[in-house]
Amino acid sequence: MPMRSAEIIAIGSELLLGGRLDTNSLLLTEQLASCGIEVRFKSVVGDEERDIASALRAACQRADVVVLTGGLGPTKDDRTRSAVAHVTERPLRRSKVAAEAIRRRLAAWGRVPSPAQLRQGLIPSGAEVLFNPVGTAPGFALTWNGSFVAALPGVPSEAEHMFAVALSPWLAAKRVKNDSRGCIERRTLHTFGIIESEVDQRLKGLAPADGKIRLGLLVSPLGVTISVMVCGDGATADAKLLEPLTQTIRRRLGKYIYAEGVETMEEVVGRLLTRHHLTVAVAESCTGGLIGHRLTQVPGSSNYFDRGIICYSNEAKQDLLGVPTSSLRRHGAVSMETAAAMAKGVRLRSRTDIGLSVTGIAGPGGGTDRKPVGLVYVGLDAGRATGLRSLRTSRVTTQTFHFHGDRQSIKLKASQAALDMLRRWLVKR
Amino acid sequence: MPMRSAEIIAIGSELLLGGRLDTNSLLLTEQLASCGIEVRFKSVVGDEERDIASALRAACQRADVVVLTGGLGPTKDDRTRSAVAHVTERPLRRSKVAAEAIRRRLAAWGRVPSPAQLRQGLIPSGAEVLFNPVGTAPGFALTWNGSFVAALPGVPSEAEHMFAVALSPWLAAKRVKNDSRGCIERRTLHTFGIIESEVDQRLKGLAPADGKIRLGLLVSPLGVTISVMVCGDGATADAKLLEPLTQTIRRRLGKYIYAEGVETMEEVVGRLLTRHHLTVAVAESCTGGLIGHRLTQVPGSSNYFDRGIICYSNEAKQDLLGVPTSSLRRHGAVSMETAAAMAKGVRLRSRTDIGLSVTGIAGPGGGTDRKPVGLVYVGLDAGRATGLRSLRTSRVTTQTFHFHGDRQSIKLKASQAALDMLRRWLVKR
């Protein structure tokens, strides 16, 4: 059974409401990709058994590997087990090994399983039990109609662990027999500061009509992400296309590329600060703490991030950063001069190597003709080390941006612009 | 043609990578619900025409309304038009009205359409053109095999506007003829501070076996969200069940419910602060700016949010908040005493009504046996107004939490715990 394509089915009526970060399928997509399997479809269904069954049937028709997540819990809403049993005509049987695993897991927490929790040990007959190294609900795997079907819990950390422990080795072993006609390798490159049509223009001619190479662009407030996929019949030969192609993209987009793969802007900045043994402090007005939050998402960030000042009011800008009242009065809180004074103030007062600042109008209110919503100033003060074009305030570099979008996306873009300014400065060192 | 159930198909290879907030389908799900149509399935497919076609065929078999988003742009990757044309056997024709709309839109920006942009005016023959009030790509709608199919752009704001202007009135009009056997109304209630099994226990008996009422629980770092759905044959009679049911849930979960519907914790806190004419300042250690970021996501937050101090280093805690060195030495940076001193320090120095603080260990490093990863202290100082159980430091209330999860989710939980403590205090006033 060659395994090339996969479908992920996420189960849960609440997921249909949307508005959540789809962590689960991100992790599974990466894990499947590392086994050489391309996720071609994703589906979301509610808790209705007939809907789960319908999604499973459709998926088995078009994908070699079907991974279901969710609906394995102890409540009546958890109907993945019975839906799979029904579709595959393998009645649910009480699995002794599964029940024992549930008992052991709960015993470790000093508890005994309830009848509802023991129902989680019901597994379609003949299916293999997948142990849950993190939670109580076991998963299972079976083969039906030529497709490999695995049911995993809906909690991302549980699904990730179960996949890594129980499925990855097995699927990776299958890879050898894979004839790899699907997408065999993929790279992603993340850019900031360049618009989509300009990226498209610069990448012209890179994806010939034979369909072996696919380029995709995704626009978000964090920038334009390029994904490069190489597909083909002869796995090894085609995979060799990827590296020179990625090199060409790097050359054509240069400084706009801030990261590749799963690395984030804040991780790149953290890596560069660590490499250069530099510390940073931030002064945020319109971003309201988002830059600090992003920098501190990275484990170990306390080694280079000292503090952040969220100076929403003018008083806070004066008290905490020493922005001169005269400057605030003359140029306003949203001005190049204030951005420069904020960056300098936070660097001097925190005694860090670098001070980074943002001031702007996130909207929807507060805009004027001269200073519209989306106007953002970023300031970078690296003391004696600054080498970029210096402006009025000595040694501080500032940049002006005009962003579009709602409050949330203007905040995101402003935080990205500030971190990118810091990244570029660090790269040039 | 009765319209009860819908499927949303999101198109774009990049979407298969996951890790993005699914704003688009959140908005569409709400818009469809307001027309009395329940989203029963969601699918994500790449840019391959055959995959789009396969998803469309499956969707038309199981849903009355199919909404496709994305793949309408000017590049070669945009294959929604041709996939729909192929499946429905309605060849693409150049639509004069669509081309004219594209020209007008670009003229407003002082530009003329490129041949690629004019390709966006190709529409399956006989389909209705949906004008795009925000961007250039027009959408279209047609009926095929008993299903109503609409193709909208992938950019959320464009899809939302197009739906509101072109589809909502039409679908809402259909509602009258609807026999409403699907889910007819839905409420969501958001809780924090109570675990899923306890919520499940408290809601026992509320969803009888006749299936008219469905309850769903969704666990995330922000808490447990309950969705209540009423389904049935006689729309009006059954809809009346919803309000008393919601009342019962409110009674059974009481103070744990922090919001209903689409309102967020930060919006609730903002609303309460505004009502009581109170201002707040925050002092954040392990949350790194996330509380400030969340508070400032709300438009108008500058009226009650003065400043935030992200004090990652001990020096910052001393310099900016006056946390005594002796206290830091004796109790440590992560302690009830430090949390209290931070809350008091930020309130006094910012001259706000309330000071809110968080200190803890977000991990993965930095934990010890006595102070493990996930230990978080929250402090609230409301000056003379504090009425809760006061601890050692006068007038400051503190709470201790032990959170599980990775760095990101511990930060989220800690920010939610702090905002919830503030919310409960404001509610009690």
Boltz contact constraints between the chains, C-beta under 6 A:
constraints:
  - contact:
      token1: [A, 13]
      token2: [B, 216]
      max_distance: 6.0
  - contact:
      token1: [A, 14]
      token2: [B, 216]
      max_distance: 6.0
  - contact:
      token1: [A, 14]
      token2: [B, 218]
      max_distance: 6.0
  - contact:
      token1: [A, 14]
      token2: [B, 227]
      max_distance: 6.0
  - contact:
      token1: [A, 16]
      token2: [B, 39]
      max_distance: 6.0
  - contact:
      token1: [A, 18]
      token2: [B, 22]
      max_distance: 6.0
  - contact:
      token1: [A, 18]
      token2: [B, 25]
      max_distance: 6.0
  - contact:
      token1: [A, 18]
      token2: [B, 26]
      max_distance: 6.0
  - contact:
      token1: [A, 18]
      token2: [B, 29]
      max_distance: 6.0
  - contact:
      token1: [A, 19]
      token2: [B, 26]
      max_distance: 6.0
  - contact:
      token1: [A, 21]
      token2: [B, 21]
      max_distance: 6.0
  - contact:
      token1: [A, 22]
      token2: [B, 18]
      max_distance: 6.0
  - contact:
      token1: [A, 25]
      token2: [B, 18]
      max_distance: 6.0
  - contact:
      token1: [A, 26]
      token2: [B, 18]
      max_distance: 6.0
  - contact:
      token1: [A, 26]
      token2: [B, 19]
      max_distance: 6.0
  - contact:
      token1: [A, 29]
      token2: [B, 18]
      max_distance: 6.0
  - contact:
      token1: [A, 39]
      token2: [B, 16]
      max_distance: 6.0
  - contact:
      token1: [A, 40]
      token2: [B, 51]
      max_distance: 6.0
  - contact:
      token1: [A, 41]
      token2: [B, 45]
      max_distance: 6.0
  - contact:
      token1: [A, 42]
      token2: [B, 44]
      max_distance: 6.0
  - contact:
      token1: [A, 43]
      token2: [B, 43]
      max_distance: 6.0
  - contact:
      token1: [A, 44]
      token2: [B, 42]
      max_distance: 6.0
  - contact:
      token1: [A, 45]
      token2: [B, 41]
      max_distance: 6.0
  - contact:
      token1: [A, 51]
      token2: [B, 40]
      max_distance: 6.0
  - contact:
      token1: [A, 54]
      token2: [B, 62]
      max_distance: 6.0
  - contact:
      token1: [A, 58]
      token2: [B, 58]
      max_distance: 6.0
  - contact:
      token1: [A, 62]
      token2: [B, 54]
      max_distance: 6.0
  - contact:
      token1: [A, 75]
      token2: [B, 200]
      max_distance: 6.0
  - contact:
      token1: [A, 216]
      token2: [B, 13]
      max_distance: 6.0
  - contact:
      token1: [A, 216]
      token2: [B, 14]
      max_distance: 6.0
  - contact:
      token1: [A, 218]
      token2: [B, 14]
      max_distance: 6.0
  - contact:
      token1: [A, 227]
      token2: [B, 14]
      max_distance: 6.0
  - contact:
      token1: [A, 288]
      token2: [B, 292]
      max_distance: 6.0
  - contact:
      token1: [A, 288]
      token2: [B, 293]
      max_distance: 6.0
  - contact:
      token1: [A, 288]
      token2: [B, 296]
      max_distance: 6.0
  - contact:
      token1: [A, 289]
      token2: [B, 289]
      max_distance: 6.0
  - contact:
      token1: [A, 289]
      token2: [B, 292]
      max_distance: 6.0
  - contact:
      token1: [A, 289]
      token2: [B, 293]
      max_distance: 6.0
  - contact:
      token1: [A, 289]
      token2: [B, 308]
      max_distance: 6.0
  - contact:
      token1: [A, 290]
      token2: [B, 293]
      max_distance: 6.0
  - contact:
      token1: [A, 292]
      token2: [B, 288]
      max_distance: 6.0
  - contact:
      token1: [A, 292]
      token2: [B, 289]
      max_distance: 6.0
  - contact:
      token1: [A, 292]
      token2: [B, 310]
      max_distance: 6.0
  - contact:
      token1: [A, 293]
      token2: [B, 288]
      max_distance: 6.0
  - contact:
      token1: [A, 293]
      token2: [B, 289]
      max_distance: 6.0
  - contact:
      token1: [A, 293]
      token2: [B, 290]
      max_distance: 6.0
  - contact:
      token1: [A, 293]
      token2: [B, 293]
      max_distance: 6.0
  - contact:
      token1: [A, 296]
      token2: [B, 288]
      max_distance: 6.0
  - contact:
      token1: [A, 299]
      token2: [B, 364]
      max_distance: 6.0
  - contact:
      token1: [A, 299]
      token2: [B, 407]
      max_distance: 6.0
  - contact:
      token1: [A, 302]
      token2: [B, 312]
      max_distance: 6.0
  - contact:
      token1: [A, 305]
      token2: [B, 312]
      max_distance: 6.0
  - contact:
      token1: [A, 306]
      token2: [B, 312]
      max_distance: 6.0
  - contact:
      token1: [A, 306]
      token2: [B, 313]
      max_distance: 6.0
  - contact:
      token1: [A, 307]
      token2: [B, 310]
      max_distance: 6.0
  - contact:
      token1: [A, 307]
      token2: [B, 311]
      max_distance: 6.0
  - contact:
      token1: [A, 307]
      token2: [B, 312]
      max_distance: 6.0
  - contact:
      token1: [A, 307]
      token2: [B, 316]
      max_distance: 6.0
  - contact:
      token1: [A, 308]
      token2: [B, 289]
      max_distance: 6.0
  - contact:
      token1: [A, 308]
      token2: [B, 310]
      max_distance: 6.0
  - contact:
      token1: [A, 310]
      token2: [B, 292]
      max_distance: 6.0
  - contact:
      token1: [A, 310]
      token2: [B, 307]
      max_distance: 6.0
  - contact:
      token1: [A, 310]
      token2: [B, 308]
      max_distance: 6.0
  - contact:
      token1: [A, 311]
      token2: [B, 307]
      max_distance: 6.0
  - contact:
      token1: [A, 312]
      token2: [B, 302]
      max_distance: 6.0
  - contact:
      token1: [A, 312]
      token2: [B, 305]
      max_distance: 6.0
  - contact:
      token1: [A, 312]
      token2: [B, 306]
      max_distance: 6.0
  - contact:
      token1: [A, 312]
      token2: [B, 307]
      max_distance: 6.0
  - contact:
      token1: [A, 313]
      token2: [B, 306]
      max_distance: 6.0
  - contact:
      token1: [A, 316]
      token2: [B, 307]
      max_distance: 6.0
  - contact:
      token1: [A, 364]
      token2: [B, 299]
      max_distance: 6.0
  - contact:
      token1: [A, 407]
      token2: [B, 299]
      max_distance: 6.0
